[in-house]
Amino acid sequence: MQGTKKNNYKLSSFYFHLQQWSIPPHWYLRYRAVTAVVLVAWLAVDMSYETRTFFSDEAILWTIFATNWSFLIIAITAVVLAVTSWVHWYKPYWIIDPIHIRAMPYSLKLQWLLYNISGCSALVVSAGYWGYVAFVSDSLLVTSHMSRLKHTANSVYVILDLFITATPIRIQHMFFTIFMASLYISNDRCCFFSLPIILLGNEHGYYFVNWKDPVEAICTCVLGLMMVVLAQFVLHFLYLMRRWIHGKYAAAYDKFGQDSEMQNIMSRSSTYSSMQE
């Protein structure tokens, strides 16, 4: 009987505590739903506005900016988090195997991968923008109030969300973001040599990623990859800070213990830590 109760307890706390803190689950579900709707709506408006205003209705040009890739992934991640959270609440057996509870479901693998990429990429584009681009470019596309907001709100959201959710951050997961960055670099290079608007030196492209001068472009890409590594360490530090704050000030009020069950499973299980079967 004790074993059965223990398993039920773990299963229950698993889908009740997708957030780090012991708060009413319905508030967390609402938070997830609202953020998903807001981010998707913002993404749609931003894509439509920039395509019509700056890209002559050429939607492909919207993809040449790393910021927009990051924004798109953040919005997709928000939708995935909202869906998995609601499914965990109403239909937990659709995701969690009650027999092999420590076998990481594919939905959580996808969620964890996207969460890491979105958080890391947001910090990179914000740091790159406010550390350099915002002060040297006179392009309206880059210096507009909307652009400043987009390059600020993304990281603010990521950091705040990191202190709400129970998702762990692993240093080695930076390789997922590096892979995504490699895809972006390949796309940027293809667009540069295939779209006349870029070859003519139009302001729509990053001027410091000029593939006609490959040395400069490659150095910029290497610097970007180094920023990915640094951003991953920052995320991991914030994750450790969240756990420390929770353990020091909130654990006594958490009726399920110091860590959420999702975090316990991910932290202690080699399967979850490595994202392997």
MIKOLGU-900480 format. One record per residue: residue in one letter; x, y, z of N, C-alpha, C, CB in turn. Coordinates in steps of 0.05 Angstrom, whole numbers, padded with zeros to 5 digits, always signed. Glycine has a CB too. Layout:
N
AXYZXYZXYZXYZ;...
***
This chain:
277
M+00016-00024+00000+00000+00000+00000+00017+00025+00000-00018+00000+00024;Q+00039+00024+00015+00056+00047+00015+00068+00053-00012+00078+00044+00036;G+00076+00032-00026+00087+00037-00053+00066+00049-00071+00097+00011-00065;T+00041+00039-00070+00020+00050-00086+00015+00079-00080-00006+00035-00083;K+00014+00086-00055+00009+00113-00047+00032+00131-00056+00006+00116-00016;K+00056+00120-00054+00079+00136-00062+00078+00143-00092+00105+00122-00055;N+00071+00122-00108+00070+00127-00137+00048+00147-00143+00065+00101-00151;N+00024+00144-00130+00003+00163-00135+00010+00191-00127-00022+00154-00121;Y+00025+00193-00105+00033+00219-00096+00052+00232-00116+00048+00217-00069;K+00070+00216-00127+00089+00227-00147+00074+00236-00172+00111+00207-00153;L+00056+00219-00181+00041+00225-00205+00025+00250-00201+00023+00202-00214;S+00011+00252-00178-00005+00276-00173+00011+00301-00172-00020+00272-00147;S+00033+00300-00156+00049+00324-00153+00064+00332-00179+00070+00321-00131;F+00068+00311-00196+00081+00317-00222+00065+00336-00239+00085+00291-00237;Y+00039+00331-00242+00024+00349-00259+00011+00372-00243+00002+00334-00273;F+00011+00372-00217+00002+00395-00202+00024+00416-00200-00007+00386-00174;H+00049+00408-00200+00071+00426-00195+00089+00429-00219+00087+00418-00171;L+00079+00440-00241+00095+00447-00263+00109+00473-00258+00079+00448-00289;Q+00100+00488-00237+00114+00513-00229+00131+00507-00205+00093+00535-00222;Q+00151+00524-00200+00169+00520-00178+00155+00524-00151+00193+00539-00180;W+00137+00543-00150+00125+00551-00125+00099+00538-00119+00122+00581-00125;S+00092+00536-00094+00067+00523-00086+00045+00544-00088+00070+00512-00057;I+00035+00548-00112+00013+00566-00117-00010+00550-00129+00022+00590-00136;P-00034+00561-00127-00057+00546-00139-00052+00540-00168-00083+00563-00136;P-00055+00515-00176-00049+00507-00204-00064+00523-00225-00054+00478-00208;H-00089+00531-00219-00105+00545-00239-00093+00572-00246-00133+00548-00230;W-00078+00584-00227-00065+00610-00233-00042+00605-00253-00055+00623-00207;Y-00028+00584-00249-00006+00578-00267-00017+00571-00295+00011+00554-00257;L-00039+00556-00297-00050+00550-00322-00060+00575-00337-00074+00530-00319;R-00072+00593-00322-00080+00618-00334-00056+00635-00344-00097+00635-00314;Y-00035+00635-00328-00011+00649-00336+00000+00638-00362+00010+00647-00314;R+00001+00612-00364+00010+00599-00389-00007+00606-00412+00012+00569-00385;A-00033+00605-00409-00052+00611-00431-00049+00640-00440-00080+00605-00422;V-00048+00658-00421-00046+00687-00427-00020+00693-00442-00048+00704-00402;T+00003+00683-00431+00028+00689-00444+00029+00677-00473+00051+00677-00428;A+00017+00654-00477+00017+00642-00503+00001+00659-00523+00005+00614-00502;V-00022+00668-00514-00039+00685-00531-00026+00711-00537-00067+00690-00518;V-00014+00724-00517-00002+00750-00521+00022+00748-00540+00007+00762-00494;L+00039+00728-00536+00063+00725-00552+00056+00718-00581+00082+00704-00540;V+00037+00701-00585+00029+00693-00612+00017+00717-00626+00009+00670-00612;A+00000+00732-00612-00012+00756-00624+00009+00777-00631-00033+00768-00605;W+00028+00781-00613+00049+00800-00618+00067+00791-00641+00067+00803-00592;L+00072+00766-00643+00088+00755-00665+00074+00760-00692+00093+00725-00662;A+00048+00755-00693+00033+00759-00718+00033+00788-00726+00005+00749-00714;V+00028+00806-00707+00027+00834-00713+00055+00844-00722+00018+00851-00688;D+00076+00836-00707+00103+00844-00714+00111+00835-00742+00123+00834-00693;M+00105+00810-00748+00112+00799-00774+00098+00814-00796+00106+00769-00775;S+00072+00818-00792+00056+00832-00812+00066+00861-00816+00027+00832-00805;Y+00071+00875-00794+00079+00903-00796+00106+00906-00809+00079+00915-00768;E+00126+00891-00800+00153+00894-00811+00154+00885-00840+00173+00878-00794;T+00139+00864-00847+00139+00855-00875+00127+00876-00893+00123+00829-00877;R+00106+00889-00885+00094+00910-00902+00110+00936-00901+00065+00915-00892;T+00121+00943-00879+00134+00969-00876+00163+00969-00886+00133+00978-00847;F+00177+00948-00880+00206+00948-00886+00215+00928-00907+00221+00942-00861;F+00199+00908-00912+00208+00886-00930+00192+00884-00955+00207+00860-00915;S+00177+00904-00962+00162+00905-00988+00146+00880-00992+00182+00908-01011;D+00133+00871-00970+00115+00847-00971+00130+00821-00978+00093+00851-00991;E+00157+00822-00974+00173+00797-00978+00177+00785-00951+00200+00803-00992;A+00160+00765-00944+00161+00754-00917+00187+00739-00911+00138+00734-00913;I+00201+00730-00932+00226+00715-00928+00247+00733-00915+00236+00704-00954;L+00245+00759-00920+00265+00778-00909+00262+00781-00879+00262+00805-00922;W+00238+00774-00868+00234+00776-00839+00252+00755-00825+00205+00770-00832;T+00260+00734-00839+00275+00713-00827+00305+00718-00827+00269+00687-00841;I+00314+00740-00838+00343+00745-00839+00353+00757-00813+00351+00763-00862;F+00335+00763-00794+00344+00774-00768+00342+00753-00747+00326+00798-00761;A+00364+00751-00731+00365+00731-00710+00344+00737-00689+00393+00731-00697;T+00338+00763-00685+00317+00771-00666+00291+00758-00672+00314+00801-00665;N+00284+00757-00698+00258+00746-00706+00258+00716-00703+00252+00754-00735;W+00280+00703-00708+00282+00674-00702+00277+00669-00672+00309+00663-00711;S+00290+00684-00656+00287+00681-00627+00258+00686-00619+00306+00699-00612;F+00246+00707-00630+00219+00715-00623+00199+00692-00631+00211+00741-00637;L+00204+00681-00654+00187+00659-00664+00189+00635-00645+00195+00651-00692;I+00213+00628-00637+00217+00605-00619+00205+00610-00592+00247+00598-00617;I+00207+00634-00582+00195+00641-00556+00164+00638-00558+00201+00670-00548;A+00152+00647-00580+00123+00644-00583+00115+00614-00585+00113+00659-00607;I+00130+00599-00600+00124+00570-00603+00127+00556-00576+00143+00557-00623;T+00148+00563-00561+00152+00552-00535+00130+00558-00516+00179+00562-00523;A+00120+00583-00517+00098+00591-00499+00073+00574-00505+00091+00620-00503;V+00068+00568-00531+00045+00552-00538+00048+00523-00528+00041+00552-00569;V+00072+00512-00532+00078+00485-00523+00075+00483-00493+00106+00476-00531;L+00085+00502-00478+00083+00502-00449+00054+00504-00440+00099+00526-00437;A+00038+00521-00454+00010+00523-00447-00005+00497-00452-00003+00546-00463;V+00000+00484-00474-00014+00460-00481-00006+00437-00462-00007+00451-00510;T+00020+00433-00457+00028+00412-00439+00018+00416-00410+00058+00409-00439;S+00018+00441-00402+00009+00447-00375-00021+00440-00371+00013+00477-00368;W-00037+00448-00391-00066+00442-00389-00071+00412-00392-00081+00457-00411;V-00056+00399-00409-00059+00370-00412-00051+00356-00386-00043+00359-00436;H-00029+00365-00374-00021+00353-00349-00043+00356-00327+00005+00366-00339;W-00057+00377-00328-00077+00383-00308-00103+00366-00313-00084+00412-00308;Y-00112+00365-00338-00137+00352-00344-00134+00323-00353-00152+00367-00365;K-00113+00316-00368-00109+00289-00378-00080+00281-00374-00117+00288-00408;P-00071+00277-00349-00043+00272-00344-00033+00246-00357-00038+00270-00314;Y-00051+00226-00359-00043+00200-00370-00038+00202-00400-00064+00179-00364;W-00046+00223-00413-00039+00227-00441-00009+00232-00445-00055+00250-00453;I+00004+00241-00424+00032+00248-00426+00049+00231-00408+00037+00278-00419;I+00041+00227-00383+00057+00213-00363+00048+00184-00362+00054+00226-00335;D+00066+00166-00365+00061+00137-00362+00061+00131-00332+00083+00120-00377;P+00038+00122-00321+00036+00117-00293+00053+00093-00284+00008+00113-00285;I+00061+00076-00302+00077+00053-00295+00107+00060-00297+00071+00029-00314;H+00115+00072-00319+00143+00080-00323+00144+00111-00320+00154+00070-00350;I+00140+00120-00296+00138+00149-00292+00164+00164-00298+00129+00155-00264;R+00187+00150-00296+00212+00163-00300+00222+00161-00329+00233+00152-00281;A+00206+00150-00347+00212+00151-00375+00203+00178-00386+00200+00127-00390;M+00221+00194-00395+00214+00222-00403+00196+00222-00428+00239+00239-00407;P+00172+00232-00427+00155+00233-00450+00167+00251-00472+00127+00243-00442;Y+00160+00245-00497+00170+00261-00519+00160+00290-00517+00162+00249-00546;S+00136+00294-00507+00126+00321-00505+00143+00338-00486+00097+00321-00495;L+00152+00326-00464+00169+00340-00446+00198+00344-00457+00171+00326-00419;K+00207+00325-00473+00232+00329-00486+00231+00354-00505+00240+00304-00503;L+00210+00355-00520+00206+00378-00538+00204+00404-00522+00181+00374-00556;Q+00188+00403-00501+00184+00427-00484+00211+00436-00473+00164+00421-00462;W+00226+00417-00462+00252+00424-00450+00271+00436-00470+00264+00400-00436;L+00272+00423-00494+00290+00433-00515+00283+00461-00523+00289+00414-00539;L+00257+00466-00529+00248+00492-00537+00252+00513-00516+00219+00491-00546;Y+00247+00505-00491+00250+00524-00469+00279+00534-00467+00241+00511-00442;N+00298+00515-00470+00326+00522-00468+00334+00540-00491+00343+00497-00467;I+00326+00533-00516+00334+00549-00539+00322+00577-00538+00325+00535-00565;S+00297+00579-00530+00284+00605-00529+00296+00623-00509+00254+00602-00523;G+00303+00612-00485+00315+00628-00464+00343+00637-00472+00316+00613-00439;C+00359+00619-00482+00386+00626-00489+00387+00646-00512+00402+00600-00496;S+00371+00641-00533+00371+00659-00556+00361+00687-00549+00354+00647-00578;A+00342+00689-00531+00332+00715-00522+00354+00731-00509+00308+00712-00503;L+00369+00719-00492+00391+00733-00478+00413+00742-00498+00404+00716-00456;V+00418+00725-00518+00439+00731-00538+00431+00755-00555+00444+00707-00556;V+00406+00755-00565+00398+00777-00583+00395+00803-00567+00372+00770-00597;S+00386+00802-00542+00383+00826-00526+00411+00837-00520+00368+00820-00500;A+00430+00820-00513+00457+00829-00507+00470+00841-00531+00474+00806-00495;G+00467+00828-00554+00478+00838-00579+00466+00865-00587+00475+00818-00601;Y+00440+00867-00583+00427+00892-00591+00435+00915-00573+00396+00889-00590;W+00432+00912-00547+00438+00934-00528+00468+00938-00524+00425+00929-00502;G+00484+00918-00530+00512+00921-00527+00526+00933-00551+00525+00894-00522;Y+00512+00933-00574+00525+00943-00598+00506+00955-00619+00541+00921-00611;V+00488+00939-00629+00471+00947-00652+00456+00972-00647+00453+00924-00659;A+00443+00975-00624+00426+00998-00618+00440+01024-00619+00413+00994-00591;F+00467+01024-00616+00482+01049-00614+00497+01056-00639+00500+01048-00591;V+00498+01038-00658+00514+01043-00683+00497+01043-00708+00536+01022-00685;S+00473+01033-00706+00455+01032-00730+00435+01056-00729+00440+01006-00731;D+00431+01067-00753+00411+01089-00756+00387+01080-00771+00424+01113-00769;S+00384+01054-00775+00361+01043-00789+00336+01045-00772+00366+01013-00797;L+00314+01054-00784+00289+01056-00769+00279+01029-00760+00268+01070-00787;L+00285+01009-00775+00277+00981-00768+00290+00973-00741+00285+00962-00790;V+00314+00982-00737+00329+00974-00713+00325+00994-00690+00359+00972-00719;T+00321+01019-00696+00320+01040-00674+00292+01048-00666+00335+01064-00683;S+00272+01036-00678+00244+01043-00671+00238+01034-00642+00224+01030-00691;H+00217+01047-00631+00209+01040-00604+00200+01011-00603+00186+01058-00595;M+00187+01001-00624+00178+00973-00624+00202+00954-00624+00161+00968-00648;S+00223+00962-00638+00247+00945-00639+00261+00945-00611+00267+00955-00660;R+00262+00968-00599+00274+00969-00572+00257+00952-00552+00275+00998-00562;L+00231+00954-00555+00214+00938-00537+00218+00908-00542+00184+00946-00541;K+00219+00901-00567+00222+00872-00574+00249+00861-00564+00220+00868-00604;H+00269+00878-00565+00296+00868-00556+00299+00870-00526+00317+00884-00569;T+00279+00881-00512+00280+00882-00483+00261+00863-00470+00275+00911-00473;A+00236+00864-00480+00214+00847-00468+00220+00818-00470+00188+00854-00481;N+00234+00810-00492+00239+00781-00495+00256+00770-00472+00254+00776-00521;S+00277+00784-00464+00294+00774-00442+00281+00778-00415+00321+00788-00443;V+00266+00799-00412+00251+00803-00387+00232+00781-00383+00237+00831-00387;Y+00217+00773-00404+00198+00751-00401+00213+00725-00395+00182+00748-00427;V+00235+00720-00409+00249+00695-00404+00259+00693-00376+00273+00693-00424;I+00270+00714-00365+00281+00714-00338+00259+00711-00317+00297+00739-00332;L+00237+00726-00321+00215+00723-00302+00203+00695-00303+00193+00744-00308;D+00200+00685-00327+00188+00658-00330+00206+00637-00317+00183+00652-00359;L+00233+00641-00319+00251+00622-00308+00248+00620-00277+00280+00630-00315;F+00240+00642-00265+00236+00642-00236+00208+00633-00228+00241+00670-00225;I+00191+00627-00248+00164+00616-00242+00163+00586-00247+00143+00631-00259;T+00173+00578-00270+00172+00550-00277+00191+00533-00260+00178+00546-00307;A+00187+00507-00261+00205+00488-00247+00225+00475-00266+00188+00467-00233;T+00225+00483-00291+00243+00470-00310+00272+00474-00304+00237+00481-00338;P+00288+00453-00302+00316+00456-00297+00331+00467-00322+00329+00429-00288;I+00354+00478-00317+00372+00487-00339+00398+00472-00337+00376+00518-00337;R+00406+00460-00359+00431+00445-00360+00451+00459-00378+00425+00416-00370;I+00476+00460-00369+00497+00472-00384+00500+00459-00412+00524+00471-00369;Q+00500+00433-00413+00505+00418-00437+00483+00423-00458+00507+00389-00432;H+00460+00433-00450+00439+00438-00469+00444+00462-00487+00413+00442-00455;M+00466+00476-00483+00474+00499-00500+00478+00489-00529+00499+00513-00489;F+00485+00463-00532+00490+00453-00559+00464+00453-00576+00501+00425-00557;F+00441+00451-00564+00416+00454-00579+00414+00482-00591+00392+00448-00561;T+00421+00502-00574+00420+00530-00584+00442+00535-00605+00424+00549-00561;I+00465+00523-00601+00486+00525-00621+00477+00513-00648+00512+00512-00612;F+00463+00491-00647+00453+00479-00671+00432+00497-00685+00439+00451-00665;M+00415+00509-00669+00395+00528-00680+00409+00552-00692+00375+00537-00658;A+00430+00562-00679+00446+00584-00689+00459+00577-00716+00467+00593-00669;S+00468+00552-00718+00480+00543-00743+00460+00543-00766+00492+00515-00740;L+00435+00536-00760+00414+00537-00780+00408+00565-00788+00388+00524-00769;Y+00408+00584-00769+00404+00612-00775+00426+00623-00793+00402+00629-00749;I+00451+00616-00786+00474+00625-00802+00472+00615-00831+00501+00616-00790;S+00464+00590-00834+00461+00578-00861+00439+00593-00876+00455+00548-00859;N+00417+00598-00863+00395+00613-00875+00403+00641-00883+00371+00614-00857;D+00418+00654-00866+00427+00682-00871+00445+00682-00896+00441+00694-00847;R+00463+00663-00897+00482+00662-00920+00467+00656-00946+00503+00641-00915;C+00448+00638-00945+00432+00632-00969+00416+00656-00978+00413+00608-00964;C+00404+00670-00959+00389+00694-00966+00407+00716-00978+00374+00705-00942;F+00431+00718-00967+00449+00739-00977+00456+00735-01006+00475+00739-00960;F+00460+00711-01014+00468+00705-01042+00445+00700-01061+00488+00682-01042;S+00421+00697-01050+00398+00691-01067+00378+00714-01070+00384+00667-01057;L+00379+00733-01052+00360+00755-01053+00374+00781-01062+00347+00760-01025;P+00366+00792-01085+00379+00816-01096+00379+00839-01076+00366+00824-01121;I+00358+00842-01060+00356+00864-01042+00379+00865-01022+00329+00864-01027;I+00389+00841-01016+00412+00840-00997+00438+00846-01012+00414+00812-00985;L+00441+00836-01037+00465+00841-01052+00469+00870-01059+00465+00824-01078;L+00448+00885-01061+00450+00913-01067+00457+00930-01043+00424+00923-01079;G+00461+00917-01020+00470+00931-00997+00447+00945-00982+00490+00952-01004;N+00423+00935-00986+00400+00947-00972+00403+00944-00942+00374+00933-00981;E+00391+00962-00928+00394+00964-00899+00380+00941-00884+00384+00990-00888;H+00365+00924-00898+00350+00904-00885+00367+00882-00872+00330+00891-00904;G+00391+00878-00882+00409+00857-00870+00427+00869-00849+00425+00844-00892;Y+00438+00851-00833+00459+00859-00814+00484+00867-00829+00465+00836-00793;Y+00492+00892-00827+00515+00902-00842+00541+00889-00833+00517+00932-00841;F+00541+00879-00808+00566+00867-00798+00566+00837-00804+00569+00872-00768;V+00546+00827-00818+00546+00799-00828+00545+00801-00859+00522+00782-00817;N+00566+00811-00870+00568+00815-00899+00584+00792-00911+00582+00843-00906;W+00570+00774-00924+00583+00750-00934+00601+00755-00958+00563+00729-00941;K+00601+00780-00969+00620+00787-00989+00648+00792-00976+00611+00813-01005;D+00647+00796-00950+00672+00798-00934+00671+00775-00914+00675+00826-00920;P+00677+00751-00922+00672+00727-00905+00687+00728-00878+00680+00703-00920;V+00710+00741-00877+00725+00742-00852+00709+00756-00831+00752+00756-00856;E+00698+00779-00838+00681+00794-00819+00657+00779-00811+00673+00821-00831;A+00644+00766-00830+00619+00751-00825+00626+00727-00806+00607+00741-00851;I+00647+00713-00812+00654+00689-00796+00662+00698-00768+00678+00674-00809;C+00676+00720-00765+00683+00729-00738+00658+00737-00722+00702+00754-00740;T+00639+00749-00736+00614+00756-00723+00599+00731-00714+00596+00772-00741;C+00599+00711-00730+00585+00686-00723+00598+00672-00700+00584+00667-00748;V+00625+00672-00700+00640+00659-00677+00634+00674-00652+00670+00659-00683;L+00633+00701-00653+00626+00717-00629+00598+00710-00620+00629+00747-00636;G+00580+00707-00639+00553+00700-00631+00551+00673-00617+00535+00699-00655;L+00567+00653-00626+00567+00627-00614+00579+00628-00586+00582+00607-00631;M+00599+00646-00582+00611+00649-00556+00590+00662-00537+00636+00667-00557;M+00574+00680-00548+00553+00692-00531+00532+00671-00523+00539+00715-00546;V+00527+00651-00540+00509+00629-00533+00519+00614-00509+00505+00610-00557;V+00545+00608-00509+00556+00594-00486+00553+00611-00460+00586+00588-00491;L+00560+00637-00462+00557+00654-00439+00529+00656-00430+00568+00682-00446;A+00510+00659-00448+00481+00661-00441+00472+00635-00427+00464+00666-00466;Q+00482+00612-00436+00474+00587-00423+00483+00586-00394+00485+00563-00438;F+00507+00596-00389+00517+00597-00361+00501+00617-00344+00547+00605-00361;V+00492+00639-00357+00475+00658-00342+00449+00645-00335+00471+00683-00359;L+00436+00631-00354+00411+00617-00349+00414+00596-00326+00401+00603-00374;H+00436+00582-00327+00441+00561-00307+00445+00574-00279+00466+00544-00314;F+00458+00597-00279+00462+00611-00253+00435+00621-00243+00481+00635-00257;L+00418+00631-00260+00392+00640-00252+00375+00617-00242+00377+00655-00274;Y+00378+00594-00255+00363+00570-00246+00372+00562-00218+00368+00547-00265;L+00398+00562-00213+00409+00556-00186+00399+00576-00165+00439+00554-00186;M+00398+00601-00174+00389+00622-00156+00359+00618-00148+00392+00650-00168;R+00343+00610-00168+00315+00604-00163+00312+00581-00143+00301+00596-00189;R+00327+00560-00146+00326+00538-00127+00335+00546-00099+00342+00514-00138;W+00356+00563-00098+00366+00572-00072+00345+00589-00058+00392+00588-00076;I+00332+00607-00073+00311+00624-00061+00288+00607-00051+00301+00645-00082;H+00280+00588-00068+00258+00570-00060+00265+00554-00035+00251+00552-00083;G+00289+00543-00035+00297+00527-00012+00300+00543+00014+00323+00513-00018;K+00308+00568+00011+00312+00584+00035+00287+00597+00046+00333+00605+00029;Y+00270+00606+00027+00247+00622+00036+00220+00610+00031+00248+00648+00022;A+00218+00591+00012+00191+00581+00005+00186+00552+00011+00187+00586-00024;A+00208+00537+00017+00204+00508+00020+00185+00501+00043+00231+00495+00025;A+00186+00517+00064+00169+00512+00087+00140+00515+00081+00176+00531+00110;Y+00133+00530+00060+00105+00534+00053+00096+00516+00030+00101+00563+00045;D+00115+00499+00020+00109+00481-00002+00101+00454+00010+00133+00478-00021;K+00076+00447+00008+00067+00423+00021+00077+00398+00007+00037+00422+00021;F+00089+00401-00016+00100+00378-00030+00130+00375-00027+00093+00379-00060;G+00143+00393-00011+00171+00391-00007+00187+00413-00020+00182+00365-00017;Q+00213+00412-00018+00230+00434-00026+00229+00438-00056+00259+00429-00018;D+00229+00417-00072+00229+00420-00101+00203+00409-00112+00253+00406-00114;S+00195+00420-00135+00172+00409-00148+00178+00380-00158+00163+00426-00172;E+00158+00364-00161+00163+00336-00169+00176+00335-00197+00138+00320-00168;M+00167+00353-00215+00178+00353-00241+00208+00358-00240+00165+00374-00259;Q+00216+00377-00223+00244+00384-00220+00259+00361-00207+00248+00409-00203;N+00247+00347-00187+00260+00324-00175+00266+00302-00195+00243+00313-00152;I+00246+00296-00211+00249+00275-00231+00271+00282-00251+00222+00270-00246;M+00270+00307-00261+00290+00315-00281+00318+00317-00269+00282+00342-00293;S+00320+00325-00244+00346+00330-00231+00359+00303-00224+00343+00347-00207;R+00344+00284-00214+00356+00260-00203+00357+00237-00223+00340+00251-00180;S+00342+00238-00244+00341+00216-00263+00361+00222-00286+00313+00213-00275;S+00378+00202-00291+00397+00205-00313+00382+00206-00340+00417+00181-00313;T+00359+00194-00341+00343+00195-00366+00335+00223-00372+00319+00177-00364;Y+00325+00237-00351+00316+00264-00356+00340+00283-00360+00300+00274-00332;S+00361+00279-00346+00384+00297-00349+00397+00295-00376+00405+00290-00328;S+00395+00272-00389+00409+00269-00415+00389+00270-00438+00423+00243-00415;M+00363+00271-00432+00342+00271-00452+00343+00246-00470+00345+00296-00470;Q+00354+00224-00458+00354+00199-00473+00330+00182-00464+00381+00184-00468;E+00325+00161-00480+00304+00143-00473+00311+00128-00447+00298+00123-00496;
***
